Amino acid sequence: MTEDKKTVENTEEMSSNFIHTMIEKDTAEEGDYAGMKVHTRFPPEPNGYLHIGHAKAICINFGTALKFDGVCNLRMDDTNPTKEDVEFVDAIKEDIHWLGFDWEDRFYYASEYFNKMYEAAVELIKKGLAYICELTPEQMREYRGDLSTPAKSPYRDRPIEESLALFEKMKNGEVEDGKMTLRAKIDLASGNFNMRDPVIYRINRLHHHRTGDKWCIYPMYDFAHPIEDAMEHITHSLCSLEFEDHRPLYNWVRDNVTLPSKPRQIEFARLGINHTVMSKRKLRALVEEGYVSGWDDPRMPTICGLRRRGYTPKSIRNFCDRIGVSKVNSTVEYDFLEHCLREDLNLSAQRVMVVLDPIKLVITNYPEGQSETFHVENNPNNEADGTREVTFSRECWIERGDFMEEPIKKYQRLYPGNEVRLKSAYIVKCTGCKKDEDGNVVEVYAEYDPATRGGNTPDGRKVRGTIHWVDAENALDATCNLYDNLFSVADPEADGKNFLEFINPDSLKVVEGCKAEKAIADFEAPAYFQFMRTGYFCIDPDSTKEKMIFNRSVSLKDGFKKK
């Protein structure tokens, strides 16, 4: 069991929602599932990397099982051989474990049930509830009908024995692709078009990553889904809202096929977040067309991208819990996701001093060749994190923006004649600066007050400004990746527009030559930090001790408006 899973089990209680109310009723003494262990499942298609929307589904399925002391399966929905990839299977497992959940020994593939699905299809044919149809896809659309006109198929009354023989030929590879399908025989006049004799099997001569070339017919998801759930004795099949209209078909298959259990499907609204896209097809386009560096690019809404950016499992779980579980689709502000990360990192991230845009500060009255150390708290919100030593000498790096030769109104940092506090070190008074031949400031000069060691003022004078710094004699060069929203508009998919037209050209700024406390090189990815006065950062996996790379997870400013 992972440490994160222990955290989920021991300290986090999933907020109650309408799904829990329904399950409580189902498992009550007179409920349909009385005395049964609550059993859920998470069934992703292994055709891409999971994103933040999947994280919500993971939290709902695994979290609901934990809440009711039940269990949750992980099942790969590999019913479509054109899309599966082992790379995605491994990535899905890694993401779920990272979020803090575990399926223990309950890992399955939908393809494990292909024999049962075939048997179920034969059973329906024998019951007169399925038939072989030879309409082409174009004809099927033409004969689909509308709300006032029933669908039709000239093959609907085909004799049972004939359909059985043709289905056997389909299975044996004796029928060409697209020539025939197996359709459920339900109701051609149904107001729910999913019930108008839907296709439940089609021919598809493609290699399957697990079953090879054993099958050339494959079940449709709406047929396979309830069978998979029933074979695993799932009690509650928790799905996103687009499956609500498919529930009657789910129940029809469940009730007309001989199965070991009868699961219940419950739907919830999918997660939408502004300034991003969730479609796997569109995310794939971003990767394959080079708009991002890969599936784990920190600008992507994928779980691996968020992880590389510096999001913590707890922050994502809290986000998924606090947005709630609803039956109505809505869009959540990206600012709220960032707010949840700040909350977590504010309590857990170590503070360090890193200068992103360095300029030299020379303390002219500090003895040349002298060096001393100061103790700086690692996290003012957690005394148990202790302190660390930082060195100090005559020359330091400070932020270029912390000096103005001619200050603007209310500017409280360095300018000629003004005093500031160097964090945890000394109070210094600016005495001037040095410029190059183009008039650019290249060095700032100041004098320190030896009586103010630690930043105190024995005489009680007020010093308003405090700035961070890094000892120039003991600094580490670093690169910082500053990330922003990948899209420049809140809804890049509005009105059918091409989402690629709204790529934010400033979504990544790479800042070289940053100056960091040297001790930071002792940490390894994905260590989280608050760069004082700058933001929350983490170490990138490509970072080395020789070339430190940090990713900005989120700025210090919280744009989420608390209501």
Secondary structure, DSSP 8 states (H G I E B T S, - for coil): --HHHHHHHHH------HHHHHHHHHTSTTSTTTT---EEEE---SSS--BHHHHHHHHHHHHHHHHTT-EEEEEE----TTT--HHHHHHHHHHHHHHT---TT-EEEGGGGHHHHHHHHHHHHHTTSEEEE---HHHHHHT--BTTB----TTTT--HHHHHHHHHHHHTT-S-TTS-EEEE-S-TT-SSGGGSS-EEEEE----BTTTBTS-SEEE-HHHHHHHHHHHTT-SEEEEEGGGGGGHHHHHHHHHHS--S---EEEEE--EEETTS---HHHHHHHHHTTSSSSTT-TTS-BHHHHHHHT--HHHHHHHHHHT---SS-EEE-HHHHHHHHHHHHHHH-EEE-EESSEEEEEETTS-TT-EEEEEEES-TT-GGG-EEEEEEESEEEEEGGGB-SS--TT--SB-TT-EEEETTS-EEEEEEEEE-TTS-EEEEEEEE-GGGGGG--TT-----EEE--EEGGGEEEEEEEEE--SBSSS-TTGGG--GGGGB-TTSEEEEEEEEEEGGGGG--TT-EEEETTTEEEEE-TT--SSSEEEEEEEESS------
